[in-house]
Amino acid sequence: MLRRQSAFTLMEILVVIAIIIVIAAIALPVYAKIKTGSNKAVALAVLKNLGSAAATYAGQHDGLLPEEDAAGKEDWGTMTTPDQQKAWYNALPKQMGVKSPSDYVKEGRTAAFYTKENILFLPGARYSEMKKSQKPLFAIAINGKLQRKDKDDKKNDVRIQSITNPSRTVIFLEQGLPGEERAHETISKKDYDGAPKGNAKSFVARYTNKGVISFLDGGAREVAGKDLLTATGEIIWAADADTNQSTILWTTDPKSDPNGKTGGAPAAN
């Protein structure tokens, strides 16, 4: 006698599909949370290591911090010039014994700059496919408020000895890339250009509305855009910043307003 072959009914198939949808609805947010946590851990470690490396570099160079950038464009074509070797993004990786952007150019492997092989790569950043072949896009920036112009419109070298509060002074921050979501409503899209220097006005929050900043003492922590910028888009600062332990510092002198164009403190009213 021939046996009738069993088959799934339409109802059974629909039940299976529904179960799969429910499992996916539960699993995807969990996976996203785990991935975000992993990316954040990488960012914390990288920025912390760079902060420590900057302090070590200063100790080996008569107190001088590495330069924030070099004159001209930071494109792949100029990345191997002598001036570029003094910039933090080339100087610090070499000091740490890993490849720098200039090394990737010399090896003809610029695509590897956007992989975990590169110490400056952050897996949580959204690198622009269109732009990353033209120049190195930095998801990390050095604090550009440290090397400020003086009254003669000249930028002077920064010595670590001139920084009053290393444990509260930002040295590196997560920098916005083109197309990423702004960390604060007052941040301009043009500030998310992937430049190697920045400040609170180019800070990006990649991990549930928070991002990472690091300090000259080697510490690092998560902050939100509202922790760095006021409702009108100015960097949070107060005249008592030197004694107020909760204030995040951006300039070498806590009494110097980071919103000013030069390194001097604001004139008294």
MARLO-319565 format. One record per residue: y, x, z of N, C-alpha, C in turn; residue in one letter. Coordinates in nm, 3 decimals. Example, Ala and Ser with C-alpha at 12.3 -4.5 7.8 and 13.67 -1.06 7.14 Angstrom:
2
-0.569	1.319	0.780	-0.450	1.230	0.780	-0.330	1.320	0.780	a
-0.225	1.285	0.708	-0.106	1.367	0.714	0.003	1.290	0.787	s
END
This chain:
269
-0.119	0.085	0.000	0.000	0.000	0.000	0.124	0.089	0.000	m
0.218	0.052	-0.086	0.343	0.128	-0.094	0.436	0.091	0.021	l
0.492	0.199	0.083	0.588	0.176	0.190	0.729	0.161	0.133	r
0.805	0.074	0.192	0.943	0.057	0.150	1.026	0.171	0.210	r
1.104	0.239	0.126	1.189	0.348	0.173	1.307	0.292	0.253	q
1.325	0.350	0.373	1.437	0.305	0.455	1.566	0.363	0.401	s
1.675	0.294	0.416	1.806	0.340	0.368	1.912	0.291	0.465	a
2.024	0.367	0.467	2.135	0.327	0.552	2.201	0.202	0.496	f
2.231	0.115	0.584	2.306	-0.003	0.541	2.454	0.032	0.535	t
2.530	-0.051	0.470	2.675	-0.028	0.460	2.738	-0.024	0.598	l
2.690	-0.109	0.686	2.745	-0.113	0.822	2.719	0.019	0.895	m
2.598	0.073	0.880	2.564	0.200	0.945	2.651	0.314	0.893	e
2.674	0.316	0.764	2.759	0.420	0.704	2.900	0.411	0.758	i
2.950	0.288	0.769	3.086	0.269	0.821	3.096	0.313	0.967	l
2.990	0.288	1.043	2.989	0.330	1.183	2.993	0.482	1.193	v
2.915	0.551	1.110	2.913	0.698	1.109	3.050	0.753	1.071	v
3.110	0.696	0.970	3.243	0.740	0.927	3.345	0.721	1.040	i
3.336	0.609	1.107	3.428	0.581	1.217	3.411	0.683	1.329	a
3.284	0.719	1.357	3.258	0.819	1.462	3.318	0.954	1.422	i
3.300	0.991	1.296	3.354	1.119	1.247	3.507	1.121	1.260	i
3.570	1.009	1.226	3.716	1.000	1.234	3.763	1.015	1.379	i
3.690	0.951	1.470	3.726	0.960	1.613	3.711	1.103	1.663	v
3.600	1.168	1.626	3.576	1.307	1.668	3.686	1.398	1.613	i
3.722	1.377	1.486	3.826	1.460	1.424	3.960	1.439	1.492	a
3.990	1.312	1.526	4.117	1.280	1.592	4.128	1.349	1.727	a
4.012	1.368	1.793	4.011	1.436	1.923	4.013	1.587	1.905	i
3.936	1.636	1.808	3.917	1.780	1.790	4.039	1.850	1.732	a
4.108	1.787	1.636	4.218	1.854	1.569	4.333	1.890	1.663	l
4.378	1.797	1.749	4.484	1.835	1.845	4.440	1.945	1.940	p
4.313	1.941	1.981	4.261	2.045	2.071	4.262	2.180	2.001	v
4.218	2.180	1.874	4.217	2.304	1.795	4.359	2.356	1.776	y
4.452	2.265	1.746	4.592	2.305	1.726	4.650	2.366	1.853	a
4.614	2.306	1.968	4.663	2.357	2.096	4.607	2.495	2.125	k
4.479	2.514	2.096	4.416	2.645	2.117	4.479	2.749	2.026	i
4.502	2.712	1.900	4.562	2.806	1.804	4.703	2.843	1.845	k
4.781	2.743	1.890	4.918	2.770	1.935	4.916	2.864	2.055	t
4.825	2.839	2.148	4.813	2.926	2.265	4.777	3.068	2.228	g
4.688	3.082	2.129	4.648	3.215	2.083	4.765	3.288	2.017	s
4.839	3.215	1.933	4.955	3.275	1.865	5.061	3.318	1.966	n
5.080	3.236	2.069	5.179	3.268	2.172	5.138	3.393	2.248	k
5.010	3.405	2.278	4.961	3.522	2.350	4.985	3.649	2.270	a
4.966	3.641	2.138	4.992	3.756	2.051	5.140	3.792	2.055	v
5.226	3.692	2.043	5.371	3.716	2.044	5.416	3.780	2.175	a
5.366	3.729	2.287	5.401	3.786	2.417	5.360	3.932	2.426	l
5.240	3.963	2.379	5.190	4.101	2.385	5.270	4.193	2.294	a
5.296	4.148	2.173	5.368	4.231	2.075	5.510	4.260	2.121	v
5.583	4.157	2.162	5.722	4.178	2.204	5.730	4.259	2.334	l
5.634	4.240	2.421	5.630	4.318	2.544	5.608	4.465	2.511	k
5.514	4.494	2.420	5.486	4.632	2.381	5.605	4.697	2.311	n
5.675	4.619	2.229	5.792	4.673	2.160	5.904	4.705	2.259	l
5.921	4.619	2.361	6.022	4.646	2.463	5.993	4.775	2.537	g
5.867	4.795	2.574	5.827	4.918	2.642	5.844	5.038	2.551	s
5.810	5.020	2.421	5.822	5.130	2.325	5.967	5.170	2.305	a
6.059	5.073	2.309	6.202	5.104	2.294	6.251	5.189	2.410	a
6.206	5.157	2.531	6.245	5.235	2.648	6.187	5.376	2.641	a
6.063	5.387	2.595	6.000	5.518	2.580	6.072	5.600	2.474	t
6.107	5.535	2.364	6.181	5.602	2.255	6.311	5.658	2.309	y
6.383	5.579	2.388	6.510	5.625	2.444	6.489	5.746	2.533	a
6.380	5.745	2.610	6.351	5.859	2.696	6.325	5.987	2.619	g
6.280	5.971	2.495	6.250	6.088	2.412	6.364	6.127	2.319	q
6.471	6.047	2.318	6.584	6.072	2.227	6.717	6.070	2.302	h
6.719	6.140	2.413	6.843	6.158	2.490	6.905	6.024	2.530	d
6.822	5.927	2.558	6.871	5.798	2.604	6.909	5.699	2.495	g
6.907	5.742	2.369	6.948	5.655	2.258	6.839	5.553	2.224	l
6.878	5.429	2.210	6.786	5.326	2.161	6.775	5.340	2.009	l
6.664	5.295	1.950	6.653	5.300	1.803	6.760	5.214	1.739	p
6.799	5.248	1.618	6.904	5.173	1.549	6.852	5.035	1.509	e
6.944	4.939	1.504	6.904	4.801	1.475	6.867	4.780	1.329	e
6.929	4.856	1.239	6.896	4.848	1.097	6.959	4.968	1.028	d
6.955	4.970	0.896	7.017	5.076	0.818	7.119	5.014	0.723	a
7.211	5.096	0.677	7.312	5.046	0.584	7.245	5.000	0.454	a
7.298	4.893	0.396	7.243	4.841	0.272	7.135	4.737	0.295	g
7.059	4.707	0.191	6.958	4.603	0.197	6.828	4.655	0.258	k
6.760	4.565	0.331	6.627	4.598	0.382	6.523	4.539	0.288	e
6.517	4.593	0.165	6.415	4.546	0.072	6.307	4.653	0.061	d
6.200	4.622	-0.009	6.089	4.716	-0.020	6.132	4.845	-0.088	w
6.225	4.835	-0.183	6.267	4.953	-0.258	6.340	5.057	-0.175	g
6.407	5.015	-0.068	6.485	5.109	0.014	6.415	5.143	0.146	t
6.298	5.088	0.169	6.235	5.101	0.300	6.191	5.243	0.334	m
6.180	5.329	0.235	6.133	5.466	0.261	6.247	5.568	0.267	t
6.372	5.525	0.257	6.485	5.618	0.261	6.499	5.678	0.401	t
6.559	5.797	0.412	6.574	5.863	0.544	6.646	5.776	0.647	p
6.752	5.706	0.606	6.826	5.622	0.701	6.738	5.512	0.760	d
6.648	5.459	0.679	6.561	5.351	0.725	6.462	5.397	0.832	q
6.433	5.527	0.835	6.336	5.577	0.932	6.390	5.574	1.074	q
6.523	5.566	1.087	6.585	5.562	1.220	6.592	5.420	1.275	k
6.570	5.321	1.188	6.575	5.181	1.232	6.452	5.149	1.316	a
6.467	5.054	1.408	6.360	5.025	1.504	6.228	4.989	1.438	w
6.233	4.914	1.326	6.110	4.864	1.264	6.027	4.975	1.201	y
6.087	5.090	1.171	6.011	5.206	1.126	5.986	5.304	1.241	n
6.088	5.324	1.326	6.079	5.424	1.433	5.976	5.388	1.540	a
5.978	5.262	1.585	5.889	5.225	1.696	5.741	5.218	1.657	l
5.705	5.158	1.542	5.563	5.163	1.505	5.509	5.305	1.492	p
5.591	5.395	1.437	5.546	5.534	1.424	5.525	5.596	1.561	k
5.613	5.565	1.654	5.599	5.618	1.789	5.473	5.564	1.855	q
5.438	5.439	1.822	5.320	5.375	1.879	5.192	5.416	1.809	m
5.205	5.497	1.703	5.088	5.546	1.633	5.027	5.448	1.535	g
5.108	5.354	1.487	5.060	5.256	1.389	5.150	5.259	1.266	v
5.111	5.186	1.163	5.185	5.189	1.038	5.318	5.114	1.050	k
5.417	5.166	0.979	5.549	5.105	0.972	5.568	5.043	0.834	s
5.674	4.963	0.813	5.699	4.908	0.680	5.706	5.015	0.571	p
5.767	5.130	0.602	5.777	5.236	0.502	5.639	5.290	0.463	s
5.545	5.290	0.559	5.409	5.336	0.529	5.341	5.243	0.430	d
5.360	5.112	0.448	5.298	5.017	0.356	5.354	5.033	0.213	y
5.483	5.068	0.205	5.542	5.090	0.073	5.481	5.214	0.008	v
5.472	5.321	0.085	5.418	5.447	0.032	5.273	5.431	-0.013	k
5.198	5.346	0.055	5.058	5.324	0.021	5.041	5.219	-0.089	e
5.151	5.153	-0.127	5.142	5.048	-0.228	5.069	4.926	-0.177	g
5.085	4.899	-0.046	5.011	4.790	0.019	5.107	4.700	0.096	r
5.215	4.659	0.034	5.314	4.577	0.106	5.257	4.443	0.150	t
5.154	4.393	0.082	5.093	4.266	0.121	5.029	4.276	0.260	a
4.986	4.396	0.298	4.922	4.416	0.428	5.022	4.403	0.543	a
5.152	4.409	0.511	5.256	4.391	0.612	5.248	4.252	0.673	f
5.194	4.158	0.596	5.184	4.019	0.642	5.042	3.983	0.689	y
4.978	4.081	0.752	4.846	4.060	0.810	4.845	4.115	0.952	t
4.738	4.085	1.027	4.728	4.132	1.165	4.715	4.283	1.175	k
4.697	4.350	1.061	4.697	4.497	1.059	4.833	4.552	1.101	e
4.940	4.475	1.074	5.077	4.517	1.102	5.116	4.478	1.244	n
5.166	4.574	1.322	5.205	4.548	1.461	5.320	4.450	1.470	i
5.399	4.434	1.364	5.515	4.345	1.365	5.482	4.205	1.313	l
5.357	4.181	1.278	5.315	4.051	1.224	5.287	3.954	1.338	f
5.339	3.832	1.327	5.310	3.727	1.424	5.235	3.614	1.353	l
5.114	3.582	1.395	5.035	3.479	1.326	5.095	3.339	1.334	p
5.184	3.315	1.431	5.245	3.182	1.442	5.365	3.162	1.353	g
5.411	3.268	1.286	5.529	3.259	1.199	5.491	3.206	1.062	a
5.586	3.136	0.999	5.562	3.082	0.865	5.637	3.167	0.763	r
5.570	3.268	0.712	5.631	3.358	0.615	5.641	3.292	0.478	y
5.757	3.305	0.416	5.781	3.243	0.287	5.707	3.317	0.176	s
5.618	3.247	0.106	5.542	3.308	-0.003	5.636	3.357	-0.113	e
5.745	3.285	-0.135	5.838	3.320	-0.241	5.917	3.447	-0.208	m
5.953	3.465	-0.080	6.042	3.573	-0.042	5.971	3.699	0.006	k
5.848	3.687	0.056	5.787	3.803	0.121	5.750	3.914	0.023	k
5.743	3.884	-0.106	5.717	3.990	-0.203	5.843	4.069	-0.236	s
5.960	4.011	-0.205	6.087	4.076	-0.236	6.130	4.174	-0.128	q
6.100	4.144	-0.004	6.143	4.228	0.107	6.056	4.201	0.229	k
6.055	4.290	0.326	5.982	4.261	0.449	6.055	4.154	0.529	p
5.986	4.048	0.561	6.043	3.942	0.644	6.003	3.967	0.789	l
6.099	3.974	0.876	6.073	4.006	1.016	6.071	3.879	1.101	f
5.956	3.851	1.161	5.944	3.739	1.255	5.990	3.781	1.394	a
6.021	3.911	1.407	6.074	3.970	1.530	6.204	4.040	1.496	i
6.302	4.030	1.584	6.430	4.098	1.561	6.474	4.172	1.687	a
6.546	4.280	1.667	6.608	4.347	1.780	6.737	4.274	1.814	i
6.777	4.279	1.937	6.899	4.213	1.982	7.022	4.282	1.924	n
7.086	4.217	1.828	7.202	4.275	1.761	7.330	4.271	1.843	g
7.324	4.212	1.962	7.443	4.207	2.048	7.457	4.332	2.134	k
7.357	4.421	2.130	7.366	4.543	2.207	7.456	4.646	2.138	l
7.432	4.666	2.008	7.513	4.761	1.932	7.630	4.685	1.869	q
7.740	4.674	1.944	7.852	4.592	1.900	7.969	4.678	1.853	r
8.056	4.615	1.779	8.173	4.685	1.728	8.276	4.704	1.839	k
8.342	4.820	1.837	8.449	4.843	1.934	8.581	4.792	1.876	d
8.691	4.821	1.944	8.821	4.772	1.900	8.865	4.831	1.767	k
8.803	4.942	1.728	8.834	5.007	1.600	8.738	4.963	1.490	d
8.661	4.856	1.518	8.566	4.798	1.423	8.453	4.896	1.389	d
8.416	4.978	1.485	8.311	5.077	1.464	8.196	5.049	1.559	k
8.074	5.060	1.507	7.956	5.042	1.591	7.913	5.177	1.647	k
7.901	5.182	1.777	7.859	5.305	1.843	7.712	5.298	1.882	n
7.651	5.415	1.896	7.512	5.421	1.940	7.501	5.363	2.081	d
7.384	5.309	2.112	7.361	5.250	2.243	7.264	5.338	2.322	v
7.306	5.376	2.442	7.220	5.453	2.531	7.164	5.360	2.639	r
7.040	5.380	2.671	6.974	5.293	2.768	7.042	5.302	2.904	i
7.107	5.415	2.931	7.176	5.430	3.059	7.296	5.336	3.072	q
7.347	5.288	2.957	7.464	5.199	2.959	7.426	5.055	2.986	s
7.298	5.025	2.990	7.252	4.887	3.013	7.235	4.864	3.163	i
7.317	4.777	3.215	7.326	4.757	3.360	7.201	4.693	3.419	t
7.146	4.593	3.351	7.031	4.518	3.404	6.918	4.512	3.300	n
6.838	4.619	3.289	6.730	4.622	3.188	6.631	4.507	3.201	p
6.605	4.460	3.324	6.506	4.355	3.344	6.554	4.218	3.297	s
6.685	4.203	3.272	6.740	4.075	3.226	6.805	4.086	3.089	r
6.806	4.206	3.031	6.873	4.227	2.902	6.773	4.220	2.788	t
6.796	4.128	2.695	6.707	4.107	2.581	6.709	4.228	2.488	v
6.591	4.273	2.448	6.581	4.380	2.348	6.520	4.325	2.219	i
6.421	4.234	2.231	6.360	4.174	2.112	6.347	4.022	2.130	f
6.348	3.951	2.018	6.332	3.805	2.019	6.255	3.760	1.897	l
6.195	3.645	1.906	6.132	3.588	1.786	6.242	3.539	1.695	e
6.238	3.588	1.572	6.343	3.563	1.474	6.300	3.456	1.375	q
6.391	3.365	1.342	6.359	3.258	1.248	6.341	3.307	1.105	g
6.247	3.246	1.036	6.220	3.275	0.894	6.264	3.155	0.810	l
6.293	3.179	0.681	6.337	3.068	0.596	6.240	2.950	0.598	p
6.294	2.832	0.626	6.213	2.711	0.624	6.153	2.672	0.758	g
6.162	2.758	0.859	6.106	2.722	0.989	6.197	2.623	1.061	e
6.137	2.547	1.152	6.211	2.446	1.226	6.306	2.513	1.325	e
6.429	2.465	1.330	6.531	2.526	1.416	6.501	2.501	1.563	r
6.525	2.603	1.645	6.500	2.593	1.788	6.611	2.519	1.862	a
6.725	2.504	1.796	6.840	2.438	1.859	6.920	2.372	1.748	h
6.971	2.253	1.773	7.038	2.176	1.668	7.161	2.245	1.612	e
7.220	2.339	1.686	7.341	2.406	1.639	7.311	2.529	1.552	t
7.185	2.570	1.544	7.150	2.687	1.464	7.159	2.653	1.316	i
7.223	2.741	1.241	7.236	2.722	1.097	7.111	2.769	1.024	s
7.073	2.699	0.919	6.955	2.738	0.842	6.970	2.877	0.782	k
7.093	2.916	0.751	7.115	3.048	0.691	7.086	3.162	0.789	k
7.085	3.131	0.919	7.054	3.233	1.019	6.905	3.263	1.026	d
6.825	3.177	0.969	6.680	3.200	0.964	6.646	3.275	0.834	y
6.686	3.402	0.831	6.668	3.479	0.709	6.566	3.591	0.721	d
6.499	3.600	0.838	6.398	3.704	0.854	6.455	3.844	0.862	g
6.581	3.856	0.907	6.645	3.987	0.919	6.588	4.062	1.040	a
6.600	4.195	1.042	6.544	4.273	1.154	6.630	4.274	1.279	p
6.749	4.214	1.273	6.832	4.202	1.393	6.879	4.057	1.405	k
6.901	4.014	1.529	6.944	3.876	1.552	6.990	3.859	1.695	g
7.001	3.734	1.736	7.040	3.703	1.873	7.000	3.558	1.901	n
7.054	3.501	2.006	7.016	3.364	2.043	7.041	3.264	1.930	a
7.137	3.295	1.842	7.173	3.202	1.734	7.076	3.209	1.616	k
6.977	3.298	1.623	6.874	3.302	1.519	6.734	3.294	1.580	s
6.730	3.260	1.708	6.604	3.248	1.782	6.523	3.129	1.731	f
6.391	3.146	1.726	6.303	3.039	1.679	6.199	3.007	1.786	v
6.162	2.880	1.796	6.062	2.836	1.894	5.936	2.792	1.820	a
5.832	2.872	1.826	5.711	2.847	1.747	5.597	2.785	1.828	r
5.614	2.771	1.960	5.504	2.729	2.045	5.547	2.612	2.134	y
5.533	2.491	2.080	5.571	2.369	2.151	5.713	2.381	2.204	t
5.805	2.402	2.113	5.949	2.408	2.141	5.991	2.530	2.223	n
5.906	2.631	2.230	5.942	2.754	2.299	5.907	2.876	2.214	k
5.980	2.985	2.239	5.953	3.111	2.171	5.958	3.223	2.272	g
5.941	3.346	2.225	5.930	3.461	2.315	6.047	3.556	2.299	v
6.097	3.606	2.412	6.194	3.714	2.414	6.139	3.822	2.506	i
6.181	3.949	2.483	6.136	4.058	2.569	6.256	4.138	2.617	s
6.235	4.209	2.726	6.343	4.280	2.794	6.317	4.430	2.796	f
6.422	4.505	2.828	6.414	4.650	2.823	6.324	4.711	2.930	l
6.286	4.634	3.030	6.195	4.687	3.130	6.049	4.663	3.093	d
6.026	4.607	2.973	5.890	4.580	2.926	5.841	4.440	2.958	g
5.925	4.358	3.021	5.885	4.220	3.049	5.906	4.131	2.929	g
5.839	4.016	2.928	5.853	3.919	2.819	5.829	3.780	2.876	a
5.892	3.679	2.815	5.870	3.543	2.864	5.904	3.441	2.756	r
5.856	3.319	2.780	5.885	3.206	2.691	6.019	3.142	2.730	e
6.095	3.102	2.631	6.216	3.025	2.656	6.232	2.920	2.546	v
6.314	2.821	2.573	6.348	2.719	2.474	6.488	2.746	2.421	a
6.522	2.685	2.309	6.656	2.703	2.253	6.765	2.663	2.350	g
6.740	2.558	2.427	6.841	2.510	2.522	6.862	2.607	2.638	k
6.768	2.702	2.656	6.784	2.804	2.760	6.877	2.916	2.716	d
6.904	2.921	2.585	6.982	3.032	2.530	7.118	2.989	2.475	l
7.127	2.863	2.428	7.248	2.817	2.362	7.304	2.692	2.428	l
7.437	2.682	2.428	7.503	2.563	2.482	7.497	2.449	2.380	t
7.542	2.332	2.420	7.543	2.217	2.330	7.633	2.238	2.210	a
7.729	2.331	2.221	7.820	2.360	2.110	7.779	2.483	2.030	t
7.664	2.542	2.066	7.610	2.653	1.988	7.652	2.791	2.032	g
7.713	2.804	2.148	7.749	2.936	2.199	7.636	2.991	2.285	e
7.625	3.123	2.289	7.525	3.186	2.374	7.563	3.162	2.520	i
7.467	3.115	2.599	7.494	3.085	2.739	7.534	3.212	2.812	i
7.652	3.206	2.875	7.707	3.322	2.947	7.812	3.271	3.045	w
7.829	3.345	3.153	7.932	3.311	3.250	7.991	3.440	3.306	a
8.109	3.429	3.359	8.178	3.547	3.410	8.102	3.614	3.524	a
8.015	3.538	3.592	7.938	3.595	3.702	7.797	3.635	3.659	d
7.780	3.663	3.530	7.649	3.694	3.475	7.586	3.818	3.540	a
7.670	3.908	3.591	7.616	4.029	3.652	7.546	4.001	3.785	d
7.589	3.896	3.854	7.529	3.863	3.984	7.437	3.741	3.978	t
7.453	3.658	3.875	7.369	3.539	3.860	7.235	3.580	3.798	n
7.131	3.588	3.880	7.002	3.640	3.836	6.931	3.551	3.733	q
6.977	3.428	3.716	6.912	3.338	3.620	6.967	3.354	3.478	s
7.078	3.427	3.464	7.141	3.442	3.333	7.068	3.546	3.249	t
7.032	3.508	3.128	6.974	3.602	3.032	7.087	3.680	2.967	i
7.076	3.812	2.967	7.185	3.898	2.919	7.158	3.947	2.777	l
7.266	3.955	2.697	7.255	4.000	2.559	7.335	4.127	2.532	w
7.430	4.159	2.616	7.515	4.276	2.597	7.482	4.383	2.701	t
7.524	4.507	2.674	7.496	4.615	2.768	7.566	4.592	2.901	t
7.684	4.532	2.897	7.761	4.503	3.017	7.759	4.352	3.041	d
7.704	4.306	3.153	7.697	4.161	3.180	7.832	4.093	3.179	p
7.939	4.168	3.204	8.073	4.109	3.207	8.132	4.093	3.068	k
8.061	4.138	2.967	8.107	4.127	2.829	8.049	4.000	2.767	s
8.136	3.913	2.720	8.095	3.786	2.661	8.023	3.810	2.528	d
7.896	3.771	2.515	7.822	3.793	2.390	7.875	3.711	2.273	p
7.960	3.612	2.301	8.017	3.530	2.194	8.140	3.594	2.130	n
8.190	3.703	2.191	8.303	3.773	2.133	8.259	3.865	2.020	g
8.352	3.907	1.937	8.319	3.990	1.821	8.306	4.137	1.858	k
8.367	4.179	1.969	8.359	4.318	2.011	8.291	4.328	2.145	t
8.271	4.451	2.192	8.198	4.472	2.316	8.280	4.453	2.440	g
8.408	4.429	2.429	8.492	4.415	2.547	8.481	4.281	2.613	g
8.512	4.274	2.741	8.514	4.148	2.812	8.633	4.066	2.768	a
8.629	3.933	2.778	8.737	3.849	2.733	8.863	3.873	2.817	p
8.976	3.855	2.755	9.102	3.877	2.827	9.120	3.770	2.933	a
9.183	3.808	3.044	9.207	3.713	3.153	9.316	3.616	3.114	a
9.300	3.491	3.159	9.402	3.390	3.128	9.521	3.399	3.222	n
END
